[in-house]
């Protein structure tokens, strides 16, 4: 299924139109919906409901909030370091909001990667971290009236 970040979008499908019963455990990633929010905590003891959290639904549906495109020959030699940096930013971001996740990392070539994130903030955060670590040029584009970010890093 092709990802189209700029198709007609309805963010409410993933965030506000469904009230989850409490406690609900995401059957994909294990997040727990309790006290009105999704949390990264242990699965509750006793009875609970199961569903899919908004982040895992976005990943399943290829409905991403951000895409980060990395283009550089440095990827050939520093790919593991770059992926570790991205995972660290994902972990930091999940502490703020556990629904902020990297959905997929797509290798276009040995010198180009696309990173798809569930929310725009994470794509921007990862792009800025890569620019700080490896220099280069960073361009951030937002679609007007939408919560989608396309982030481009080149060196």
Phi and psi in radians as a Rosetta constraint file:
Dihedral C 1 N 2 CA 2 C 2 CIRCULARHARMONIC -1.380 0.35
Dihedral N 2 CA 2 C 2 N 3 CIRCULARHARMONIC 2.445 0.35
Dihedral C 2 N 3 CA 3 C 3 CIRCULARHARMONIC -1.554 0.35
Dihedral N 3 CA 3 C 3 N 4 CIRCULARHARMONIC 2.185 0.35
Dihedral C 3 N 4 CA 4 C 4 CIRCULARHARMONIC -2.150 0.35
Dihedral N 4 CA 4 C 4 N 5 CIRCULARHARMONIC 1.687 0.35
Dihedral C 4 N 5 CA 5 C 5 CIRCULARHARMONIC -1.170 0.35
Dihedral N 5 CA 5 C 5 N 6 CIRCULARHARMONIC -0.499 0.35
Dihedral C 5 N 6 CA 6 C 6 CIRCULARHARMONIC -1.793 0.35
Dihedral N 6 CA 6 C 6 N 7 CIRCULARHARMONIC 0.295 0.35
Dihedral C 6 N 7 CA 7 C 7 CIRCULARHARMONIC -1.231 0.35
Dihedral N 7 CA 7 C 7 N 8 CIRCULARHARMONIC 2.926 0.35
Dihedral C 7 N 8 CA 8 C 8 CIRCULARHARMONIC -0.961 0.35
Dihedral N 8 CA 8 C 8 N 9 CIRCULARHARMONIC 2.195 0.35
Dihedral C 8 N 9 CA 9 C 9 CIRCULARHARMONIC -2.140 0.35
Dihedral N 9 CA 9 C 9 N 10 CIRCULARHARMONIC 2.660 0.35
Dihedral C 9 N 10 CA 10 C 10 CIRCULARHARMONIC -2.409 0.35
Dihedral N 10 CA 10 C 10 N 11 CIRCULARHARMONIC 1.618 0.35
Dihedral C 10 N 11 CA 11 C 11 CIRCULARHARMONIC -1.027 0.35
Dihedral N 11 CA 11 C 11 N 12 CIRCULARHARMONIC -0.524 0.35
Dihedral C 11 N 12 CA 12 C 12 CIRCULARHARMONIC -1.078 0.35
Dihedral N 12 CA 12 C 12 N 13 CIRCULARHARMONIC -0.460 0.35
Dihedral C 12 N 13 CA 13 C 13 CIRCULARHARMONIC -1.006 0.35
Dihedral N 13 CA 13 C 13 N 14 CIRCULARHARMONIC -0.502 0.35
Dihedral C 13 N 14 CA 14 C 14 CIRCULARHARMONIC -1.856 0.35
Dihedral N 14 CA 14 C 14 N 15 CIRCULARHARMONIC -0.251 0.35
Dihedral C 14 N 15 CA 15 C 15 CIRCULARHARMONIC -2.068 0.35
Dihedral N 15 CA 15 C 15 N 16 CIRCULARHARMONIC -0.833 0.35
Dihedral C 15 N 16 CA 16 C 16 CIRCULARHARMONIC -2.112 0.35
Dihedral N 16 CA 16 C 16 N 17 CIRCULARHARMONIC -0.132 0.35
Dihedral C 16 N 17 CA 17 C 17 CIRCULARHARMONIC -1.507 0.35
Dihedral N 17 CA 17 C 17 N 18 CIRCULARHARMONIC -0.088 0.35
Dihedral C 17 N 18 CA 18 C 18 CIRCULARHARMONIC -2.181 0.35
Dihedral N 18 CA 18 C 18 N 19 CIRCULARHARMONIC 2.281 0.35
Dihedral C 18 N 19 CA 19 C 19 CIRCULARHARMONIC -1.754 0.35
Dihedral N 19 CA 19 C 19 N 20 CIRCULARHARMONIC 2.055 0.35
Dihedral C 19 N 20 CA 20 C 20 CIRCULARHARMONIC -1.451 0.35
Dihedral N 20 CA 20 C 20 N 21 CIRCULARHARMONIC 2.542 0.35
Dihedral C 20 N 21 CA 21 C 21 CIRCULARHARMONIC -1.293 0.35
Dihedral N 21 CA 21 C 21 N 22 CIRCULARHARMONIC 2.718 0.35
Dihedral C 21 N 22 CA 22 C 22 CIRCULARHARMONIC -2.004 0.35
Dihedral N 22 CA 22 C 22 N 23 CIRCULARHARMONIC 2.446 0.35
Dihedral C 22 N 23 CA 23 C 23 CIRCULARHARMONIC -1.426 0.35
Dihedral N 23 CA 23 C 23 N 24 CIRCULARHARMONIC 2.523 0.35
Dihedral C 23 N 24 CA 24 C 24 CIRCULARHARMONIC -2.063 0.35
Dihedral N 24 CA 24 C 24 N 25 CIRCULARHARMONIC 2.384 0.35
Dihedral C 24 N 25 CA 25 C 25 CIRCULARHARMONIC -1.930 0.35
Dihedral N 25 CA 25 C 25 N 26 CIRCULARHARMONIC 2.299 0.35
Dihedral C 25 N 26 CA 26 C 26 CIRCULARHARMONIC -1.231 0.35
Dihedral N 26 CA 26 C 26 N 27 CIRCULARHARMONIC 2.154 0.35
Dihedral C 26 N 27 CA 27 C 27 CIRCULARHARMONIC -1.279 0.35
Dihedral N 27 CA 27 C 27 N 28 CIRCULARHARMONIC -0.160 0.35
Dihedral C 27 N 28 CA 28 C 28 CIRCULARHARMONIC -1.672 0.35
Dihedral N 28 CA 28 C 28 N 29 CIRCULARHARMONIC -0.939 0.35
Dihedral C 28 N 29 CA 29 C 29 CIRCULARHARMONIC -1.907 0.35
Dihedral N 29 CA 29 C 29 N 30 CIRCULARHARMONIC -0.239 0.35
Dihedral C 29 N 30 CA 30 C 30 CIRCULARHARMONIC 1.553 0.35
Dihedral N 30 CA 30 C 30 N 31 CIRCULARHARMONIC 0.035 0.35
Dihedral C 30 N 31 CA 31 C 31 CIRCULARHARMONIC -1.043 0.35
Dihedral N 31 CA 31 C 31 N 32 CIRCULARHARMONIC 2.702 0.35
Dihedral C 31 N 32 CA 32 C 32 CIRCULARHARMONIC -2.089 0.35
Dihedral N 32 CA 32 C 32 N 33 CIRCULARHARMONIC 2.244 0.35
Dihedral C 32 N 33 CA 33 C 33 CIRCULARHARMONIC -1.604 0.35
Dihedral N 33 CA 33 C 33 N 34 CIRCULARHARMONIC 1.973 0.35
Dihedral C 33 N 34 CA 34 C 34 CIRCULARHARMONIC -2.671 0.35
Dihedral N 34 CA 34 C 34 N 35 CIRCULARHARMONIC 2.562 0.35
Dihedral C 34 N 35 CA 35 C 35 CIRCULARHARMONIC 1.020 0.35
Dihedral N 35 CA 35 C 35 N 36 CIRCULARHARMONIC 0.515 0.35
Dihedral C 35 N 36 CA 36 C 36 CIRCULARHARMONIC 1.461 0.35
Dihedral N 36 CA 36 C 36 N 37 CIRCULARHARMONIC 0.052 0.35
Dihedral C 36 N 37 CA 37 C 37 CIRCULARHARMONIC -2.465 0.35
Dihedral N 37 CA 37 C 37 N 38 CIRCULARHARMONIC 2.832 0.35
Dihedral C 37 N 38 CA 38 C 38 CIRCULARHARMONIC -1.498 0.35
Dihedral N 38 CA 38 C 38 N 39 CIRCULARHARMONIC 2.308 0.35
Dihedral C 38 N 39 CA 39 C 39 CIRCULARHARMONIC -2.271 0.35
Dihedral N 39 CA 39 C 39 N 40 CIRCULARHARMONIC 2.643 0.35
Dihedral C 39 N 40 CA 40 C 40 CIRCULARHARMONIC -1.661 0.35
Dihedral N 40 CA 40 C 40 N 41 CIRCULARHARMONIC 1.450 0.35
Dihedral C 40 N 41 CA 41 C 41 CIRCULARHARMONIC -2.345 0.35
Dihedral N 41 CA 41 C 41 N 42 CIRCULARHARMONIC 3.018 0.35
Dihedral C 41 N 42 CA 42 C 42 CIRCULARHARMONIC -1.164 0.35
Dihedral N 42 CA 42 C 42 N 43 CIRCULARHARMONIC 2.620 0.35
Dihedral C 42 N 43 CA 43 C 43 CIRCULARHARMONIC -1.037 0.35
Dihedral N 43 CA 43 C 43 N 44 CIRCULARHARMONIC 2.358 0.35
Dihedral C 43 N 44 CA 44 C 44 CIRCULARHARMONIC -1.117 0.35
Dihedral N 44 CA 44 C 44 N 45 CIRCULARHARMONIC 2.556 0.35
Dihedral C 44 N 45 CA 45 C 45 CIRCULARHARMONIC -1.371 0.35
Dihedral N 45 CA 45 C 45 N 46 CIRCULARHARMONIC 2.605 0.35
Dihedral C 45 N 46 CA 46 C 46 CIRCULARHARMONIC 1.531 0.35
Dihedral N 46 CA 46 C 46 N 47 CIRCULARHARMONIC -2.687 0.35
Dihedral C 46 N 47 CA 47 C 47 CIRCULARHARMONIC -1.410 0.35
Dihedral N 47 CA 47 C 47 N 48 CIRCULARHARMONIC 2.530 0.35
Dihedral C 47 N 48 CA 48 C 48 CIRCULARHARMONIC -2.716 0.35
Dihedral N 48 CA 48 C 48 N 49 CIRCULARHARMONIC 2.870 0.35
Dihedral C 48 N 49 CA 49 C 49 CIRCULARHARMONIC -1.662 0.35
Dihedral N 49 CA 49 C 49 N 50 CIRCULARHARMONIC 2.787 0.35
Dihedral C 49 N 50 CA 50 C 50 CIRCULARHARMONIC -2.142 0.35
Dihedral N 50 CA 50 C 50 N 51 CIRCULARHARMONIC 2.479 0.35
Dihedral C 50 N 51 CA 51 C 51 CIRCULARHARMONIC -2.799 0.35
Dihedral N 51 CA 51 C 51 N 52 CIRCULARHARMONIC -2.947 0.35
Dihedral C 51 N 52 CA 52 C 52 CIRCULARHARMONIC -2.029 0.35
Dihedral N 52 CA 52 C 52 N 53 CIRCULARHARMONIC 2.258 0.35
Dihedral C 52 N 53 CA 53 C 53 CIRCULARHARMONIC -1.207 0.35
Dihedral N 53 CA 53 C 53 N 54 CIRCULARHARMONIC 2.831 0.35
Dihedral C 53 N 54 CA 54 C 54 CIRCULARHARMONIC -1.009 0.35
Dihedral N 54 CA 54 C 54 N 55 CIRCULARHARMONIC -0.636 0.35
Dihedral C 54 N 55 CA 55 C 55 CIRCULARHARMONIC -1.157 0.35
Dihedral N 55 CA 55 C 55 N 56 CIRCULARHARMONIC -0.787 0.35
Dihedral C 55 N 56 CA 56 C 56 CIRCULARHARMONIC -1.181 0.35
Dihedral N 56 CA 56 C 56 N 57 CIRCULARHARMONIC -0.546 0.35
Dihedral C 56 N 57 CA 57 C 57 CIRCULARHARMONIC -1.136 0.35
Dihedral N 57 CA 57 C 57 N 58 CIRCULARHARMONIC -0.739 0.35
Dihedral C 57 N 58 CA 58 C 58 CIRCULARHARMONIC -1.057 0.35
Dihedral N 58 CA 58 C 58 N 59 CIRCULARHARMONIC -0.759 0.35
Dihedral C 58 N 59 CA 59 C 59 CIRCULARHARMONIC -1.114 0.35
Dihedral N 59 CA 59 C 59 N 60 CIRCULARHARMONIC -0.815 0.35
Dihedral C 59 N 60 CA 60 C 60 CIRCULARHARMONIC -1.024 0.35
Dihedral N 60 CA 60 C 60 N 61 CIRCULARHARMONIC -0.698 0.35
Dihedral C 60 N 61 CA 61 C 61 CIRCULARHARMONIC -1.582 0.35
Dihedral N 61 CA 61 C 61 N 62 CIRCULARHARMONIC 0.029 0.35
Dihedral C 61 N 62 CA 62 C 62 CIRCULARHARMONIC 0.938 0.35
Dihedral N 62 CA 62 C 62 N 63 CIRCULARHARMONIC 0.775 0.35
Dihedral C 62 N 63 CA 63 C 63 CIRCULARHARMONIC -2.008 0.35
Dihedral N 63 CA 63 C 63 N 64 CIRCULARHARMONIC 1.273 0.35
Dihedral C 63 N 64 CA 64 C 64 CIRCULARHARMONIC -1.511 0.35
Dihedral N 64 CA 64 C 64 N 65 CIRCULARHARMONIC 2.682 0.35
Dihedral C 64 N 65 CA 65 C 65 CIRCULARHARMONIC -1.636 0.35
Dihedral N 65 CA 65 C 65 N 66 CIRCULARHARMONIC -0.282 0.35
Dihedral C 65 N 66 CA 66 C 66 CIRCULARHARMONIC -2.687 0.35
Dihedral N 66 CA 66 C 66 N 67 CIRCULARHARMONIC 2.616 0.35
Dihedral C 66 N 67 CA 67 C 67 CIRCULARHARMONIC -2.350 0.35
Dihedral N 67 CA 67 C 67 N 68 CIRCULARHARMONIC 2.304 0.35
Dihedral C 67 N 68 CA 68 C 68 CIRCULARHARMONIC -1.995 0.35
Dihedral N 68 CA 68 C 68 N 69 CIRCULARHARMONIC 2.143 0.35
Dihedral C 68 N 69 CA 69 C 69 CIRCULARHARMONIC -1.864 0.35
Dihedral N 69 CA 69 C 69 N 70 CIRCULARHARMONIC 2.145 0.35
Dihedral C 69 N 70 CA 70 C 70 CIRCULARHARMONIC -1.947 0.35
Dihedral N 70 CA 70 C 70 N 71 CIRCULARHARMONIC 2.213 0.35
Dihedral C 70 N 71 CA 71 C 71 CIRCULARHARMONIC -2.327 0.35
Dihedral N 71 CA 71 C 71 N 72 CIRCULARHARMONIC 1.989 0.35
Dihedral C 71 N 72 CA 72 C 72 CIRCULARHARMONIC -3.024 0.35
Dihedral N 72 CA 72 C 72 N 73 CIRCULARHARMONIC 2.576 0.35
Dihedral C 72 N 73 CA 73 C 73 CIRCULARHARMONIC -1.175 0.35
Dihedral N 73 CA 73 C 73 N 74 CIRCULARHARMONIC -0.332 0.35
Dihedral C 73 N 74 CA 74 C 74 CIRCULARHARMONIC -1.106 0.35
Dihedral N 74 CA 74 C 74 N 75 CIRCULARHARMONIC -0.428 0.35
Dihedral C 74 N 75 CA 75 C 75 CIRCULARHARMONIC -1.071 0.35
Dihedral N 75 CA 75 C 75 N 76 CIRCULARHARMONIC -0.584 0.35
Dihedral C 75 N 76 CA 76 C 76 CIRCULARHARMONIC -1.014 0.35
Dihedral N 76 CA 76 C 76 N 77 CIRCULARHARMONIC -0.685 0.35
Dihedral C 76 N 77 CA 77 C 77 CIRCULARHARMONIC -1.799 0.35
Dihedral N 77 CA 77 C 77 N 78 CIRCULARHARMONIC -0.353 0.35
Dihedral C 77 N 78 CA 78 C 78 CIRCULARHARMONIC -2.085 0.35
Dihedral N 78 CA 78 C 78 N 79 CIRCULARHARMONIC 0.359 0.35
Dihedral C 78 N 79 CA 79 C 79 CIRCULARHARMONIC -0.995 0.35
Dihedral N 79 CA 79 C 79 N 80 CIRCULARHARMONIC -0.805 0.35
Dihedral C 79 N 80 CA 80 C 80 CIRCULARHARMONIC -1.065 0.35
Dihedral N 80 CA 80 C 80 N 81 CIRCULARHARMONIC -0.722 0.35
Dihedral C 80 N 81 CA 81 C 81 CIRCULARHARMONIC -1.128 0.35
Dihedral N 81 CA 81 C 81 N 82 CIRCULARHARMONIC -0.717 0.35
Dihedral C 81 N 82 CA 82 C 82 CIRCULARHARMONIC -1.142 0.35
Dihedral N 82 CA 82 C 82 N 83 CIRCULARHARMONIC -0.782 0.35
Dihedral C 82 N 83 CA 83 C 83 CIRCULARHARMONIC -1.110 0.35
Dihedral N 83 CA 83 C 83 N 84 CIRCULARHARMONIC -0.710 0.35
Dihedral C 83 N 84 CA 84 C 84 CIRCULARHARMONIC -1.084 0.35
Dihedral N 84 CA 84 C 84 N 85 CIRCULARHARMONIC -0.708 0.35
Dihedral C 84 N 85 CA 85 C 85 CIRCULARHARMONIC -1.080 0.35
Dihedral N 85 CA 85 C 85 N 86 CIRCULARHARMONIC -0.752 0.35
Dihedral C 85 N 86 CA 86 C 86 CIRCULARHARMONIC -1.091 0.35
Dihedral N 86 CA 86 C 86 N 87 CIRCULARHARMONIC -0.772 0.35
Dihedral C 86 N 87 CA 87 C 87 CIRCULARHARMONIC -1.125 0.35
Dihedral N 87 CA 87 C 87 N 88 CIRCULARHARMONIC -0.669 0.35
Dihedral C 87 N 88 CA 88 C 88 CIRCULARHARMONIC -1.114 0.35
Dihedral N 88 CA 88 C 88 N 89 CIRCULARHARMONIC -0.731 0.35
Dihedral C 88 N 89 CA 89 C 89 CIRCULARHARMONIC -1.145 0.35
Dihedral N 89 CA 89 C 89 N 90 CIRCULARHARMONIC -0.656 0.35
Dihedral C 89 N 90 CA 90 C 90 CIRCULARHARMONIC -1.072 0.35
Dihedral N 90 CA 90 C 90 N 91 CIRCULARHARMONIC -0.797 0.35
Dihedral C 90 N 91 CA 91 C 91 CIRCULARHARMONIC -1.085 0.35
Dihedral N 91 CA 91 C 91 N 92 CIRCULARHARMONIC -0.745 0.35
Dihedral C 91 N 92 CA 92 C 92 CIRCULARHARMONIC -1.053 0.35
Dihedral N 92 CA 92 C 92 N 93 CIRCULARHARMONIC -0.784 0.35
Dihedral C 92 N 93 CA 93 C 93 CIRCULARHARMONIC -1.169 0.35
Dihedral N 93 CA 93 C 93 N 94 CIRCULARHARMONIC -0.652 0.35
Dihedral C 93 N 94 CA 94 C 94 CIRCULARHARMONIC -1.109 0.35
Dihedral N 94 CA 94 C 94 N 95 CIRCULARHARMONIC -0.469 0.35
Dihedral C 94 N 95 CA 95 C 95 CIRCULARHARMONIC -1.179 0.35
Dihedral N 95 CA 95 C 95 N 96 CIRCULARHARMONIC -0.499 0.35
Dihedral C 95 N 96 CA 96 C 96 CIRCULARHARMONIC -1.435 0.35
Dihedral N 96 CA 96 C 96 N 97 CIRCULARHARMONIC -0.830 0.35
Dihedral C 96 N 97 CA 97 C 97 CIRCULARHARMONIC -2.576 0.35
Dihedral N 97 CA 97 C 97 N 98 CIRCULARHARMONIC 1.883 0.35
Dihedral C 97 N 98 CA 98 C 98 CIRCULARHARMONIC -1.149 0.35
Dihedral N 98 CA 98 C 98 N 99 CIRCULARHARMONIC -0.119 0.35
Dihedral C 98 N 99 CA 99 C 99 CIRCULARHARMONIC -1.454 0.35
Dihedral N 99 CA 99 C 99 N 100 CIRCULARHARMONIC -0.107 0.35
Dihedral C 99 N 100 CA 100 C 100 CIRCULARHARMONIC -1.490 0.35
Dihedral N 100 CA 100 C 100 N 101 CIRCULARHARMONIC 1.897 0.35
Dihedral C 100 N 101 CA 101 C 101 CIRCULARHARMONIC -2.402 0.35
Dihedral N 101 CA 101 C 101 N 102 CIRCULARHARMONIC 2.718 0.35
Dihedral C 101 N 102 CA 102 C 102 CIRCULARHARMONIC -1.450 0.35
Dihedral N 102 CA 102 C 102 N 103 CIRCULARHARMONIC 2.114 0.35
Dihedral C 102 N 103 CA 103 C 103 CIRCULARHARMONIC -1.432 0.35
Dihedral N 103 CA 103 C 103 N 104 CIRCULARHARMONIC -0.763 0.35
Dihedral C 103 N 104 CA 104 C 104 CIRCULARHARMONIC -2.827 0.35
Dihedral N 104 CA 104 C 104 N 105 CIRCULARHARMONIC 2.697 0.35
Dihedral C 104 N 105 CA 105 C 105 CIRCULARHARMONIC -2.068 0.35
Dihedral N 105 CA 105 C 105 N 106 CIRCULARHARMONIC 2.108 0.35
Dihedral C 105 N 106 CA 106 C 106 CIRCULARHARMONIC -1.961 0.35
Dihedral N 106 CA 106 C 106 N 107 CIRCULARHARMONIC 2.130 0.35
Dihedral C 106 N 107 CA 107 C 107 CIRCULARHARMONIC -1.555 0.35
Dihedral N 107 CA 107 C 107 N 108 CIRCULARHARMONIC 1.927 0.35
Dihedral C 107 N 108 CA 108 C 108 CIRCULARHARMONIC -1.380 0.35
Dihedral N 108 CA 108 C 108 N 109 CIRCULARHARMONIC -0.780 0.35
Dihedral C 108 N 109 CA 109 C 109 CIRCULARHARMONIC -2.712 0.35
Dihedral N 109 CA 109 C 109 N 110 CIRCULARHARMONIC -3.107 0.35
Dihedral C 109 N 110 CA 110 C 110 CIRCULARHARMONIC -1.246 0.35
Dihedral N 110 CA 110 C 110 N 111 CIRCULARHARMONIC -0.155 0.35
Dihedral C 110 N 111 CA 111 C 111 CIRCULARHARMONIC -2.142 0.35
Dihedral N 111 CA 111 C 111 N 112 CIRCULARHARMONIC 0.310 0.35
Dihedral C 111 N 112 CA 112 C 112 CIRCULARHARMONIC -2.588 0.35
Dihedral N 112 CA 112 C 112 N 113 CIRCULARHARMONIC 2.310 0.35
Dihedral C 112 N 113 CA 113 C 113 CIRCULARHARMONIC -2.273 0.35
Dihedral N 113 CA 113 C 113 N 114 CIRCULARHARMONIC 2.581 0.35
Dihedral C 113 N 114 CA 114 C 114 CIRCULARHARMONIC -2.023 0.35
Dihedral N 114 CA 114 C 114 N 115 CIRCULARHARMONIC 2.290 0.35
Dihedral C 114 N 115 CA 115 C 115 CIRCULARHARMONIC -2.058 0.35
Dihedral N 115 CA 115 C 115 N 116 CIRCULARHARMONIC 2.156 0.35
Dihedral C 115 N 116 CA 116 C 116 CIRCULARHARMONIC -1.823 0.35
Dihedral N 116 CA 116 C 116 N 117 CIRCULARHARMONIC 2.282 0.35
Dihedral C 116 N 117 CA 117 C 117 CIRCULARHARMONIC -2.141 0.35
Dihedral N 117 CA 117 C 117 N 118 CIRCULARHARMONIC 2.687 0.35
Dihedral C 117 N 118 CA 118 C 118 CIRCULARHARMONIC -1.248 0.35
Dihedral N 118 CA 118 C 118 N 119 CIRCULARHARMONIC -0.483 0.35
Dihedral C 118 N 119 CA 119 C 119 CIRCULARHARMONIC -2.334 0.35
Dihedral N 119 CA 119 C 119 N 120 CIRCULARHARMONIC 2.641 0.35
Dihedral C 119 N 120 CA 120 C 120 CIRCULARHARMONIC -1.085 0.35
Dihedral N 120 CA 120 C 120 N 121 CIRCULARHARMONIC -0.594 0.35
Dihedral C 120 N 121 CA 121 C 121 CIRCULARHARMONIC -1.024 0.35
Dihedral N 121 CA 121 C 121 N 122 CIRCULARHARMONIC -0.686 0.35
Dihedral C 121 N 122 CA 122 C 122 CIRCULARHARMONIC -1.214 0.35
Dihedral N 122 CA 122 C 122 N 123 CIRCULARHARMONIC -0.726 0.35
Dihedral C 122 N 123 CA 123 C 123 CIRCULARHARMONIC -1.058 0.35
Dihedral N 123 CA 123 C 123 N 124 CIRCULARHARMONIC -0.756 0.35
Dihedral C 123 N 124 CA 124 C 124 CIRCULARHARMONIC -1.142 0.35
Dihedral N 124 CA 124 C 124 N 125 CIRCULARHARMONIC -0.788 0.35
Dihedral C 124 N 125 CA 125 C 125 CIRCULARHARMONIC -1.067 0.35
Dihedral N 125 CA 125 C 125 N 126 CIRCULARHARMONIC -0.771 0.35
Dihedral C 125 N 126 CA 126 C 126 CIRCULARHARMONIC -1.141 0.35
Dihedral N 126 CA 126 C 126 N 127 CIRCULARHARMONIC -0.758 0.35
Dihedral C 126 N 127 CA 127 C 127 CIRCULARHARMONIC -1.027 0.35
Dihedral N 127 CA 127 C 127 N 128 CIRCULARHARMONIC -0.773 0.35
Dihedral C 127 N 128 CA 128 C 128 CIRCULARHARMONIC -1.142 0.35
Dihedral N 128 CA 128 C 128 N 129 CIRCULARHARMONIC -0.672 0.35
Dihedral C 128 N 129 CA 129 C 129 CIRCULARHARMONIC -1.151 0.35
Dihedral N 129 CA 129 C 129 N 130 CIRCULARHARMONIC -0.700 0.35
Dihedral C 129 N 130 CA 130 C 130 CIRCULARHARMONIC -1.169 0.35
Dihedral N 130 CA 130 C 130 N 131 CIRCULARHARMONIC -0.682 0.35
Dihedral C 130 N 131 CA 131 C 131 CIRCULARHARMONIC -1.130 0.35
Dihedral N 131 CA 131 C 131 N 132 CIRCULARHARMONIC -0.729 0.35
Dihedral C 131 N 132 CA 132 C 132 CIRCULARHARMONIC -1.094 0.35
Dihedral N 132 CA 132 C 132 N 133 CIRCULARHARMONIC -0.707 0.35
Dihedral C 132 N 133 CA 133 C 133 CIRCULARHARMONIC -1.348 0.35
Dihedral N 133 CA 133 C 133 N 134 CIRCULARHARMONIC -0.655 0.35
Dihedral C 133 N 134 CA 134 C 134 CIRCULARHARMONIC -2.113 0.35
Dihedral N 134 CA 134 C 134 N 135 CIRCULARHARMONIC 0.064 0.35
Dihedral C 134 N 135 CA 135 C 135 CIRCULARHARMONIC 1.113 0.35
Dihedral N 135 CA 135 C 135 N 136 CIRCULARHARMONIC -2.647 0.35
Dihedral C 135 N 136 CA 136 C 136 CIRCULARHARMONIC 1.615 0.35
Dihedral N 136 CA 136 C 136 N 137 CIRCULARHARMONIC -2.988 0.35
Dihedral C 136 N 137 CA 137 C 137 CIRCULARHARMONIC -1.896 0.35
Dihedral N 137 CA 137 C 137 N 138 CIRCULARHARMONIC 2.398 0.35
Dihedral C 137 N 138 CA 138 C 138 CIRCULARHARMONIC -2.165 0.35
Dihedral N 138 CA 138 C 138 N 139 CIRCULARHARMONIC 2.273 0.35
Dihedral C 138 N 139 CA 139 C 139 CIRCULARHARMONIC -2.220 0.35
Dihedral N 139 CA 139 C 139 N 140 CIRCULARHARMONIC 2.285 0.35
Dihedral C 139 N 140 CA 140 C 140 CIRCULARHARMONIC -2.097 0.35
Dihedral N 140 CA 140 C 140 N 141 CIRCULARHARMONIC 2.200 0.35
Dihedral C 140 N 141 CA 141 C 141 CIRCULARHARMONIC -2.155 0.35
Dihedral N 141 CA 141 C 141 N 142 CIRCULARHARMONIC 2.322 0.35
Dihedral C 141 N 142 CA 142 C 142 CIRCULARHARMONIC -1.974 0.35
Dihedral N 142 CA 142 C 142 N 143 CIRCULARHARMONIC 2.452 0.35
Dihedral C 142 N 143 CA 143 C 143 CIRCULARHARMONIC -1.349 0.35
Dihedral N 143 CA 143 C 143 N 144 CIRCULARHARMONIC 2.348 0.35
Dihedral C 143 N 144 CA 144 C 144 CIRCULARHARMONIC -1.026 0.35
Dihedral N 144 CA 144 C 144 N 145 CIRCULARHARMONIC 2.360 0.35
Dihedral C 144 N 145 CA 145 C 145 CIRCULARHARMONIC 1.048 0.35
Dihedral N 145 CA 145 C 145 N 146 CIRCULARHARMONIC 0.525 0.35
Dihedral C 145 N 146 CA 146 C 146 CIRCULARHARMONIC -2.566 0.35
Dihedral N 146 CA 146 C 146 N 147 CIRCULARHARMONIC 2.762 0.35
Dihedral C 146 N 147 CA 147 C 147 CIRCULARHARMONIC -1.791 0.35
Dihedral N 147 CA 147 C 147 N 148 CIRCULARHARMONIC 1.107 0.35
Dihedral C 147 N 148 CA 148 C 148 CIRCULARHARMONIC -2.300 0.35
Dihedral N 148 CA 148 C 148 N 149 CIRCULARHARMONIC 2.363 0.35
Dihedral C 148 N 149 CA 149 C 149 CIRCULARHARMONIC -2.126 0.35
Dihedral N 149 CA 149 C 149 N 150 CIRCULARHARMONIC 2.362 0.35
Dihedral C 149 N 150 CA 150 C 150 CIRCULARHARMONIC -1.966 0.35
Dihedral N 150 CA 150 C 150 N 151 CIRCULARHARMONIC 2.146 0.35
Dihedral C 150 N 151 CA 151 C 151 CIRCULARHARMONIC -2.097 0.35
Dihedral N 151 CA 151 C 151 N 152 CIRCULARHARMONIC 2.295 0.35
Dihedral C 151 N 152 CA 152 C 152 CIRCULARHARMONIC -2.150 0.35
Dihedral N 152 CA 152 C 152 N 153 CIRCULARHARMONIC 2.198 0.35
Dihedral C 152 N 153 CA 153 C 153 CIRCULARHARMONIC -2.131 0.35
Dihedral N 153 CA 153 C 153 N 154 CIRCULARHARMONIC 2.253 0.35
Dihedral C 153 N 154 CA 154 C 154 CIRCULARHARMONIC -2.353 0.35
Dihedral N 154 CA 154 C 154 N 155 CIRCULARHARMONIC 2.646 0.35
